[in-house]
Amino acid sequence: MHLATLDWVLIISFFIVFIAIGLIVAKKSGKDSKSFFLSNRNMPWWLLGVSMVATTFAADTPNFVAGVIREDGVFGNWIWWSFLLTGMLTVFFYAKLWRRSGITTDLEFYELRYSGNSAAFLRGFRAIYLGVFFNIVIMANVCLAAIKIGHVMFGLSSYEVLLIASPVVVIYSAFGGLKGVLLTDFVQFIIAMVGSVWATIYIVNMPEIGGIEKLLSTPAVAAKTAMLPDFSKPELLIPLLIIPLAVQWWSVWYPGAEPGGGGYIAQRMLAAKNEKHATYATLFFNFAHYAIRPWPWIIIGLASIIIFPNIESLQAAFPDLNPSFVKNDLSYPAMLTYLPAGLLGIVITSLIAAFMSTISTHLNWGSSYVVNDFYVRFLRKGATGKEQVAVGRISTIVMMILAALLALVLEEARDGFNLLLSIGAGTGLLFILRWFWSRINPYSEIAAMAISFIIAGFFFINGKMETPIIEMAGHWQLVLSVAITTMGWVLVTLLTRPSKEETLNSFNSLIFGNESKFKGFGMKILGFFAGVVGVYCSLFAIGNFIYSNLVLAFALTAVAVVCGLVIIRSFKKTDLQ
């Protein structure tokens, strides 16, 4: 792939700008752990919301969406669209609770809500399990996408891609802290959206595609455009719509879509000025993430069916790429090779931005766990602010190296997605209920974590065997994992004692005050449903405008507007501080 001088100027300028941002904010961010990990809790909703969206706009996300479309069609995206319900639950029930807690990381919640050594163990263990090991799996998946893009666009080997990309993101993550991440996220998101929309317009109008109408009327493409699966085909309906909407959204812990909030989403809510900013940021994130952002990727994924109709055509186009990397998710970067000079530079810059945004967030988030929930809590309780920042920077570098090494053995974006889903299967309901059901205790969480990990490990190894022990489709594996894990942790909850009364009273006093835990429940439920319906209608309205189904598109838009008004009324009736 040949890049013009203009392309290189754009790409190099991008690297310089983001390294500069990290270095400029380094002095203020390096004072103590609160400034490094939470930006002193004074961030506005729009910056936090954009950062949430930018973080989930990983370099592997367009690849993943394009791969899903080529395999299952547009409706295959319900595997992740279903997580909107989780997001809206966080908006109306949990965002204000997280901000009200005043903690530094979501893992600190464990010793706020639970009592005893088991709570301390849970906090420390999950700091390493989630902040290091689980986090590295996520980052490795993003690095895999960078490897594929780097080879397609630059002809670079896997090692060369990682050696070039990793140091830059480490520099501004390690020096700039969360504020550096938020500021770069804002610019990265703008670049990424402009690049993806512009690329979509150019690709659709290429002579080989012939415009949007010709694209959508091509038989091979038309078969993939439906936004809902055929209800007469249970082999599609059950795994791609029913299970995601009936089981997956509330039962699975997945980064960025944690039931009850958590991870880097919680980190941003905790960094907000107040409860209102935390809630508005999360609402904006869910709208932009599900309704606006996917369509450029969807259209490019559909267009790739014409240019690269099968895996063999992708292999022929990139004969030097390791055959194990040639999967359907390669189609997205492959389509970008058709872009002209200038636009190609912007799009490559947008993909680099997506990579850096996600990796920087996960590095900052993971290092916050290592420092706050492991190092300071168990190793050096009297550590100074500067010492904590230094440990955070060291852990950032180590995690980046480990993620890069793991990326070399993954094969496809969907592999990582499915692995993460299976590891978190069955734990979601616990995270939803633990704020309200006082019987839940540390042993409930330990049981859920252990059972889901064992089951995920079994199915992962089983799937790699030449002769599997159990032949079971992936979606039924998920349902079985959820059922076993949920029954397991509920049984443990009922057989063990709840946390100490004084701990529970202290927690309830801080989070709920003297009011009922269920105050305003009806209005929150109304807001939740309005949010879900409104965002889905917005998603489908945009799709129908693209498909030229104007009557349906306008009708869906009208419903979305009404839902927006209901949400506004719901917020007015809710006691946000």
C-alpha positions as CSV (number, residue, x, y, z in Angstrom):
1,M,0.0,0.0,0.0
2,H,1.5,3.3,-1.1
3,L,1.0,6.4,1.1
4,A,1.4,9.9,-0.4
5,T,3.3,12.6,1.3
6,L,0.1,14.2,2.5
7,D,-1.0,11.0,4.2
8,W,2.3,10.8,6.1
9,V,2.1,14.5,7.1
10,L,-1.4,13.8,8.6
11,I,-0.3,10.7,10.4
12,I,2.9,12.1,11.9
13,S,1.1,15.3,12.9
14,F,-1.3,13.2,14.9
15,F,1.4,11.4,16.8
16,I,3.1,14.7,17.7
17,V,-0.2,16.3,18.9
18,F,-1.1,13.5,21.2
19,I,2.4,13.0,22.7
20,A,2.3,16.8,23.3
21,I,-1.0,16.6,25.1
22,G,0.3,13.9,27.4
23,L,3.4,15.9,28.2
24,I,1.6,19.2,28.7
25,V,-0.9,17.8,31.3
26,A,1.8,15.6,32.9
27,K,2.7,18.1,35.6
28,K,-0.8,18.5,37.0
29,S,-1.7,14.9,36.5
30,G,1.3,13.6,38.3
31,K,0.6,15.3,41.7
32,D,-1.3,12.4,43.3
33,S,-3.4,9.4,42.4
34,K,-6.7,11.4,42.5
35,S,-5.4,13.8,39.8
36,F,-3.8,11.0,37.8
37,F,-6.8,8.6,37.8
38,L,-9.8,10.9,38.3
39,S,-8.8,14.4,37.1
40,N,-9.8,15.8,40.5
41,R,-13.5,14.9,40.0
42,N,-14.3,18.0,38.0
43,M,-14.9,16.8,34.5
44,P,-18.0,17.9,32.5
45,W,-20.5,15.4,31.1
46,W,-19.8,16.1,27.4
47,L,-16.1,15.4,27.7
48,L,-16.7,12.2,29.8
49,G,-19.4,11.1,27.4
50,V,-17.3,11.5,24.3
51,S,-14.4,9.7,26.1
52,M,-16.7,6.8,26.8
53,V,-17.6,6.6,23.1
54,A,-14.1,7.1,21.9
55,T,-12.8,4.3,24.2
56,T,-15.3,1.8,22.8
57,F,-14.4,2.9,19.3
58,A,-11.4,0.6,19.3
59,A,-9.4,-0.2,16.2
60,D,-10.9,-3.7,16.3
61,T,-14.5,-2.5,16.5
62,P,-15.0,-1.7,12.8
63,N,-13.3,-5.0,11.9
64,F,-15.6,-6.8,14.3
65,V,-18.7,-5.2,12.8
66,A,-17.7,-5.8,9.2
67,G,-16.9,-9.4,10.1
68,V,-20.3,-9.9,11.7
69,I,-22.1,-8.4,8.7
70,R,-20.3,-10.6,6.2
71,E,-21.1,-13.7,8.3
72,D,-24.6,-13.0,9.6
73,G,-25.8,-9.8,8.1
74,V,-26.7,-6.4,9.7
75,F,-28.9,-8.1,12.3
76,G,-25.9,-10.1,13.6
77,N,-25.0,-6.9,15.5
78,W,-27.7,-7.7,18.0
79,I,-25.0,-9.6,19.8
80,W,-23.8,-6.2,21.0
81,W,-26.8,-4.0,20.3
82,S,-28.5,-5.9,23.2
83,F,-26.1,-4.3,25.6
84,L,-28.0,-1.0,25.2
85,L,-30.4,-2.3,27.9
86,T,-27.4,-2.6,30.3
87,G,-26.3,0.9,29.5
88,M,-29.7,2.4,30.1
89,L,-30.0,0.6,33.4
90,T,-26.8,2.3,34.4
91,V,-28.1,5.7,33.2
92,F,-31.3,5.7,35.3
93,F,-30.3,3.6,38.3
94,Y,-26.6,3.4,38.9
95,A,-24.7,6.5,37.5
96,K,-25.7,8.7,40.4
97,L,-25.0,5.9,42.9
98,W,-21.5,5.5,41.7
99,R,-20.8,9.3,41.8
100,R,-22.4,9.5,45.3
101,S,-20.1,6.8,46.6
102,G,-17.0,9.1,46.3
103,I,-14.6,6.2,45.8
104,T,-11.6,6.2,43.5
105,T,-12.1,3.0,41.6
106,D,-15.1,0.7,41.3
107,L,-13.2,-2.0,43.1
108,E,-13.1,0.2,46.2
109,F,-16.8,-0.6,46.3
110,Y,-16.1,-4.0,47.8
111,E,-14.8,-2.7,51.1
112,L,-17.6,0.0,51.1
113,R,-20.3,-2.6,50.6
114,Y,-18.9,-5.7,52.3
115,S,-17.1,-6.5,55.5
116,G,-14.2,-8.7,56.7
117,N,-11.1,-10.2,55.2
118,S,-13.1,-11.7,52.3
119,A,-14.0,-8.2,51.1
120,A,-10.4,-7.2,51.2
121,F,-9.4,-10.4,49.3
122,L,-12.0,-9.8,46.7
123,R,-10.8,-6.2,46.1
124,G,-7.2,-7.3,45.8
125,F,-7.8,-10.3,43.7
126,R,-10.1,-8.5,41.2
127,A,-7.5,-5.7,41.0
128,I,-5.1,-8.2,39.5
129,Y,-7.6,-10.4,37.8
130,L,-9.5,-7.6,36.0
131,G,-6.9,-4.8,36.0
132,V,-4.1,-7.0,34.7
133,F,-5.1,-10.3,33.2
134,F,-8.6,-9.6,31.9
135,N,-7.5,-6.1,30.8
136,I,-4.5,-7.6,28.9
137,V,-6.9,-9.9,27.0
138,I,-9.0,-6.8,25.9
139,M,-5.9,-4.8,24.9
140,A,-4.5,-7.8,23.0
141,N,-7.7,-8.0,20.9
142,V,-7.3,-4.3,20.0
143,C,-3.6,-4.8,19.2
144,L,-4.7,-7.7,16.9
145,A,-6.7,-5.2,14.9
146,A,-3.8,-2.8,14.7
147,I,-1.6,-5.7,13.4
148,K,-4.0,-6.4,10.6
149,I,-4.4,-2.7,9.7
150,G,-0.7,-2.1,9.9
151,H,0.0,-5.0,7.5
152,V,-2.7,-4.0,5.0
153,M,-1.9,-0.3,5.0
154,F,1.8,-0.3,5.5
155,G,3.0,-3.8,4.8
156,L,4.4,-4.0,8.3
157,S,5.0,-7.2,10.2
158,S,3.2,-7.9,13.5
159,Y,6.3,-7.0,15.5
160,E,6.9,-3.8,13.6
161,V,3.3,-2.6,14.1
162,L,3.5,-3.2,17.9
163,L,6.9,-1.7,18.2
164,I,5.8,1.5,16.5
165,A,2.3,1.9,18.0
166,S,2.8,0.9,21.6
167,P,5.5,3.4,22.7
168,V,3.4,6.4,21.6
169,V,0.3,5.4,23.5
170,V,2.3,4.5,26.6
171,I,3.9,7.9,26.6
172,Y,0.8,10.0,26.9
173,S,-1.1,7.4,29.0
174,A,1.8,7.2,31.5
175,F,2.5,10.9,31.7
176,G,-1.0,12.5,31.2
177,G,-3.1,10.3,33.4
178,L,-6.9,10.4,33.0
179,K,-7.0,14.0,32.0
180,G,-4.6,13.3,29.1
181,V,-6.7,10.4,28.1
182,L,-9.9,12.5,28.2
183,L,-8.5,15.3,26.1
184,T,-7.0,13.0,23.5
185,D,-10.2,11.0,23.4
186,F,-12.1,14.1,22.5
187,V,-9.9,14.9,19.5
188,Q,-9.6,11.2,18.5
189,F,-13.4,10.7,18.4
190,I,-13.8,13.7,16.1
191,I,-11.1,12.4,13.8
192,A,-12.4,8.9,13.9
193,M,-16.0,9.9,13.0
194,V,-15.0,12.2,10.2
195,G,-12.7,9.6,8.8
196,S,-15.2,6.8,8.9
197,V,-18.1,8.8,7.4
198,W,-15.9,10.3,4.7
199,A,-14.5,6.9,3.8
200,T,-18.0,5.4,3.6
201,I,-19.2,8.1,1.2
202,Y,-16.1,7.6,-1.0
203,I,-16.3,3.8,-1.0
204,V,-20.0,3.7,-1.8
205,N,-19.5,5.9,-4.8
206,M,-16.6,4.0,-6.3
207,P,-17.3,2.6,-9.8
208,E,-17.0,-1.0,-8.5
209,I,-19.9,-0.2,-6.0
210,G,-21.9,2.3,-8.1
211,G,-23.7,4.2,-5.4
212,I,-25.9,3.3,-2.4
213,E,-28.9,2.2,-4.4
214,K,-26.9,-0.2,-6.6
215,L,-25.0,-1.5,-3.5
216,L,-28.3,-2.3,-1.6
217,S,-29.9,-3.9,-4.7
218,T,-27.0,-6.3,-5.3
219,P,-28.4,-9.8,-4.4
220,A,-25.5,-10.8,-2.2
221,V,-25.7,-7.5,-0.3
222,A,-29.5,-7.3,-0.1
223,A,-29.5,-10.7,1.7
224,K,-27.4,-9.1,4.5
225,T,-29.2,-5.7,5.0
226,A,-32.1,-6.7,7.3
227,M,-31.9,-5.1,10.8
228,L,-34.0,-8.0,12.3
229,P,-33.5,-11.7,11.6
230,D,-36.2,-13.7,9.8
231,F,-38.6,-14.7,12.6
232,S,-39.4,-17.9,10.6
233,K,-35.8,-19.1,11.0
234,P,-35.1,-20.1,14.6
235,E,-31.5,-21.0,13.8
236,L,-30.9,-17.2,13.3
237,L,-33.6,-15.8,15.6
238,I,-32.5,-17.6,18.8
239,P,-28.7,-16.9,18.8
240,L,-28.8,-13.5,17.2
241,L,-31.8,-11.8,18.8
242,I,-33.6,-13.8,21.5
243,I,-30.7,-14.9,23.6
244,P,-28.9,-11.4,23.5
245,L,-32.2,-9.7,24.5
246,A,-33.5,-12.3,26.9
247,V,-30.3,-13.5,28.6
248,Q,-27.1,-11.8,27.5
249,W,-27.6,-8.2,28.4
250,W,-28.3,-8.7,32.1
251,S,-26.2,-11.7,32.8
252,V,-22.9,-11.1,31.2
253,W,-20.1,-8.8,32.4
254,Y,-18.4,-7.1,29.4
255,P,-16.1,-4.1,29.4
256,G,-18.0,-1.0,28.6
257,A,-21.3,-2.7,29.1
258,E,-21.1,-3.9,32.7
259,P,-24.5,-4.6,34.3
260,G,-24.8,-1.9,37.0
261,G,-21.8,0.0,35.6
262,G,-18.2,-0.6,36.3
263,G,-14.7,-0.5,34.8
264,Y,-13.7,2.5,32.8
265,I,-17.3,3.6,32.5
266,A,-17.5,3.8,36.3
267,Q,-14.1,5.6,36.3
268,R,-15.5,8.4,34.2
269,M,-18.7,8.6,36.3
270,L,-16.5,8.9,39.4
271,A,-14.5,11.7,37.7
272,A,-17.7,13.8,36.9
273,K,-18.4,17.1,38.6
274,N,-21.6,15.7,40.2
275,E,-24.4,13.2,39.8
276,K,-26.0,15.1,36.9
277,H,-22.8,15.1,34.9
278,A,-22.2,11.4,35.6
279,T,-25.8,10.6,34.4
280,Y,-25.8,12.8,31.3
281,A,-22.4,11.5,30.3
282,T,-23.6,7.9,30.4
283,L,-26.8,8.8,28.5
284,F,-24.8,10.6,25.7
285,F,-22.5,7.6,25.5
286,N,-25.3,5.1,25.0
287,F,-27.0,7.3,22.3
288,A,-23.8,7.9,20.3
289,H,-22.4,4.4,20.8
290,Y,-25.5,2.5,19.6
291,A,-27.4,4.9,17.4
292,I,-24.9,7.0,15.5
293,R,-21.5,5.4,15.3
294,P,-22.2,1.9,13.7
295,W,-23.6,2.9,10.3
296,P,-20.4,3.9,8.5
297,W,-18.9,0.5,9.5
298,I,-22.1,-1.3,8.5
299,I,-22.1,0.2,5.0
300,I,-18.4,-0.5,4.4
301,G,-19.0,-4.1,5.6
302,L,-21.8,-4.5,3.1
303,A,-19.6,-2.9,0.3
304,S,-16.8,-5.4,1.1
305,I,-19.1,-8.2,0.0
306,I,-18.9,-7.0,-3.6
307,I,-15.1,-6.3,-3.6
308,F,-14.1,-9.3,-1.5
309,P,-16.9,-11.9,-1.8
310,N,-15.1,-14.6,0.2
311,I,-12.1,-15.4,2.3
312,E,-10.2,-16.6,-0.7
313,S,-10.4,-13.2,-2.4
314,L,-9.0,-11.6,0.8
315,Q,-6.2,-14.1,0.9
316,A,-5.4,-13.4,-2.8
317,A,-5.3,-9.6,-2.1
318,F,-2.9,-10.0,0.8
319,P,-0.7,-13.1,0.0
320,D,2.0,-12.0,2.4
321,L,-0.3,-11.9,5.5
322,N,-0.2,-14.9,7.9
323,P,-3.1,-17.1,6.7
324,S,-4.4,-17.4,10.3
325,F,-5.1,-13.7,10.3
326,V,-7.1,-13.8,7.1
327,K,-10.7,-13.8,8.4
328,N,-13.8,-11.8,7.6
329,D,-12.8,-9.0,9.9
330,L,-9.9,-8.3,7.6
331,S,-12.4,-6.9,5.1
332,Y,-12.7,-3.5,6.7
333,P,-9.0,-2.5,6.5
334,A,-8.9,-4.2,3.1
335,M,-11.6,-1.8,1.8
336,L,-9.7,1.2,3.0
337,T,-6.9,0.5,0.6
338,Y,-9.1,1.9,-2.1
339,L,-9.1,5.4,-0.6
340,P,-7.2,8.3,-2.3
341,A,-4.3,10.3,-0.9
342,G,-5.4,12.7,1.9
343,L,-8.5,10.8,2.7
344,L,-6.5,7.7,3.3
345,G,-4.2,9.6,5.7
346,I,-7.3,10.9,7.6
347,V,-8.8,7.4,7.8
348,I,-5.6,5.7,8.9
349,T,-5.2,8.5,11.4
350,S,-8.7,7.8,12.7
351,L,-7.9,4.1,13.1
352,I,-4.7,4.9,14.9
353,A,-6.8,7.3,17.1
354,A,-9.2,4.5,17.8
355,F,-6.4,2.2,18.8
356,M,-4.7,4.7,21.0
357,S,-7.9,5.9,22.7
358,T,-8.9,2.4,23.7
359,I,-5.5,1.3,24.8
360,S,-4.8,4.5,26.7
361,T,-8.1,4.1,28.7
362,H,-7.4,0.5,29.5
363,L,-3.9,1.3,30.6
364,N,-5.0,4.1,32.9
365,W,-8.0,2.0,34.2
366,G,-5.8,-1.1,34.8
367,S,-3.1,0.9,36.5
368,S,-5.6,2.5,38.8
369,Y,-6.6,-0.9,40.0
370,V,-2.9,-2.0,40.5
371,V,-2.1,1.2,42.4
372,N,-5.3,2.0,44.4
373,D,-6.7,-1.5,45.0
374,F,-3.5,-3.6,45.3
375,Y,-0.3,-1.6,45.9
376,V,-1.6,1.0,48.3
377,R,-4.2,-1.3,49.9
378,F,-1.9,-4.3,50.6
379,L,1.7,-3.4,50.0
380,R,2.4,0.2,50.8
381,K,-0.5,1.9,52.7
382,G,1.7,5.0,53.4
383,A,2.8,5.5,49.8
384,T,3.1,9.1,48.8
385,G,1.1,10.6,45.9
386,K,4.1,10.7,43.7
387,E,5.1,7.1,44.5
388,Q,1.6,6.0,43.5
389,V,1.8,7.8,40.2
390,A,5.2,6.2,39.6
391,V,3.8,2.7,40.2
392,G,0.9,3.5,37.9
393,R,3.4,4.5,35.2
394,I,5.4,1.3,35.6
395,S,2.4,-0.9,35.5
396,T,1.2,0.9,32.4
397,I,4.4,0.0,30.6
398,V,4.3,-3.7,31.8
399,M,0.7,-4.2,30.7
400,M,1.3,-2.8,27.3
401,I,4.2,-5.2,26.7
402,L,2.1,-8.2,27.9
403,A,-0.9,-7.2,25.7
404,A,1.3,-6.9,22.6
405,L,2.8,-10.4,23.2
406,L,-0.7,-11.9,23.6
407,A,-1.9,-10.2,20.4
408,L,0.5,-12.3,18.4
409,V,-1.5,-15.5,19.2
410,L,-5.1,-14.3,18.7
411,E,-6.6,-14.8,15.2
412,E,-9.8,-12.9,14.9
413,A,-11.6,-10.0,16.6
414,R,-14.7,-12.2,17.2
415,D,-12.5,-14.7,19.1
416,G,-11.7,-12.1,21.7
417,F,-15.3,-10.9,21.9
418,N,-16.6,-14.5,22.5
419,L,-13.9,-15.3,25.1
420,L,-14.7,-12.1,27.1
421,L,-18.4,-12.9,26.9
422,S,-17.9,-16.4,28.2
423,I,-15.6,-15.4,31.1
424,G,-18.2,-12.9,32.3
425,A,-21.3,-15.1,31.8
426,G,-23.6,-15.4,34.8
427,T,-22.1,-12.6,36.9
428,G,-24.2,-9.7,35.6
429,L,-27.3,-10.2,37.7
430,L,-25.1,-10.1,40.9
431,F,-23.7,-6.7,39.9
432,I,-27.2,-5.4,39.3
433,L,-28.6,-6.6,42.6
434,R,-25.7,-6.0,45.0
435,W,-26.7,-2.4,45.6
436,F,-30.1,-3.4,46.8
437,W,-30.1,-7.0,48.1
438,S,-28.3,-7.0,51.4
439,R,-27.7,-10.8,51.6
440,I,-25.2,-10.6,48.7
441,N,-21.7,-10.9,50.2
442,P,-18.1,-11.3,49.1
443,Y,-18.6,-15.1,48.9
444,S,-21.3,-14.5,46.3
445,E,-18.9,-12.6,44.1
446,I,-16.1,-15.1,44.6
447,A,-18.4,-17.9,43.7
448,A,-19.7,-16.2,40.6
449,M,-16.2,-15.3,39.4
450,A,-14.8,-18.8,40.0
451,I,-17.7,-20.7,38.5
452,S,-17.9,-18.5,35.3
453,F,-14.1,-18.7,34.8
454,I,-14.0,-22.5,35.2
455,I,-16.9,-23.0,32.8
456,A,-15.4,-20.5,30.2
457,G,-12.1,-22.3,30.5
458,F,-13.7,-25.6,29.9
459,F,-15.6,-24.5,26.8
460,F,-12.6,-22.6,25.4
461,I,-10.4,-25.7,25.7
462,N,-13.2,-28.0,24.5
463,G,-13.6,-25.9,21.4
464,K,-9.9,-26.2,20.5
465,M,-9.9,-30.0,20.8
466,E,-10.0,-32.2,17.6
467,T,-12.7,-34.3,19.3
468,P,-14.6,-32.0,21.6
469,I,-16.0,-33.6,24.8
470,I,-19.3,-31.7,24.3
471,E,-20.7,-30.6,21.0
472,M,-22.7,-27.5,21.7
473,A,-23.4,-24.3,19.8
474,G,-21.8,-21.1,21.2
475,H,-25.1,-19.5,22.1
476,W,-26.2,-22.5,24.1
477,Q,-22.9,-22.6,25.9
478,L,-23.6,-19.0,27.0
479,V,-27.0,-19.9,28.3
480,L,-25.7,-22.9,30.1
481,S,-22.8,-20.9,31.6
482,V,-25.3,-18.2,32.8
483,A,-27.6,-20.8,34.3
484,I,-24.9,-22.7,36.2
485,T,-23.1,-19.5,37.4
486,T,-26.3,-17.7,38.5
487,M,-27.6,-20.7,40.4
488,G,-24.2,-21.2,42.0
489,W,-23.7,-17.7,43.3
490,V,-27.4,-17.4,44.5
491,L,-27.0,-20.7,46.4
492,V,-23.8,-19.5,48.0
493,T,-25.5,-16.2,48.9
494,L,-28.3,-18.1,50.7
495,L,-25.9,-20.4,52.5
496,T,-23.5,-17.7,53.8
497,R,-24.0,-14.8,56.1
498,P,-24.5,-11.2,54.9
499,S,-21.9,-8.6,55.7
500,K,-21.9,-7.0,59.2
501,E,-24.9,-4.8,60.0
502,E,-22.8,-1.7,60.7
503,T,-21.1,-2.0,57.2
504,L,-24.5,-2.3,55.5
505,N,-25.9,0.6,57.5
506,S,-22.9,2.8,56.6
507,F,-23.2,1.8,53.0
508,N,-27.0,2.5,52.8
509,S,-26.6,5.8,54.6
510,L,-23.9,7.0,52.2
511,I,-25.6,5.8,49.0
512,F,-29.3,6.2,49.8
513,G,-29.4,8.5,52.8
514,N,-32.6,8.3,54.8
515,E,-34.7,7.5,51.8
516,S,-36.0,4.2,50.5
517,K,-33.7,2.4,48.1
518,F,-36.6,2.2,45.7
519,K,-37.6,5.9,45.7
520,G,-38.8,7.0,42.3
521,F,-38.5,3.5,41.0
522,G,-41.5,3.8,38.6
523,M,-40.2,7.0,37.0
524,K,-36.7,5.4,36.6
525,I,-38.3,2.4,34.9
526,L,-40.2,4.7,32.6
527,G,-37.0,6.5,31.7
528,F,-35.2,3.2,31.2
529,F,-37.8,2.0,28.7
530,A,-37.9,5.4,27.0
531,G,-34.2,5.4,26.6
532,V,-34.1,1.9,25.2
533,V,-36.9,2.5,22.7
534,G,-35.6,5.9,21.8
535,V,-32.1,4.8,21.0
536,Y,-33.2,1.7,19.0
537,C,-35.7,3.9,17.1
538,S,-32.8,6.3,16.3
539,L,-30.6,3.4,15.2
540,F,-33.3,2.1,12.9
541,A,-34.3,5.5,11.7
542,I,-30.8,6.2,10.5
543,G,-30.7,2.8,8.8
544,N,-34.0,3.4,7.0
545,F,-32.9,6.8,5.8
546,I,-29.9,5.1,4.3
547,Y,-32.1,2.4,2.8
548,S,-34.5,5.1,1.4
549,N,-37.4,3.8,3.5
550,L,-38.4,7.4,4.3
551,V,-41.9,6.9,5.7
552,L,-40.7,4.4,8.2
553,A,-37.6,6.5,8.9
554,F,-39.6,9.6,9.8
555,A,-42.0,7.5,11.9
556,L,-39.1,6.1,13.9
557,T,-37.6,9.5,14.3
558,A,-40.9,10.8,15.7
559,V,-41.0,8.0,18.3
560,A,-37.4,8.7,19.2
561,V,-38.3,12.4,19.8
562,V,-41.2,11.4,22.1
563,C,-38.9,9.1,24.0
564,G,-36.5,12.0,24.4
565,L,-39.2,14.1,26.0
566,V,-40.1,11.3,28.4
567,I,-36.4,11.0,29.4
568,I,-36.3,14.8,30.1
569,R,-39.4,14.5,32.3
570,S,-37.9,11.5,34.1
571,F,-34.7,13.4,34.9
572,K,-36.8,16.3,36.3
573,K,-38.5,13.9,38.7
574,T,-35.3,12.2,39.8
575,D,-33.2,13.6,42.7
576,L,-30.0,14.2,40.8
577,Q,-27.5,16.3,42.8
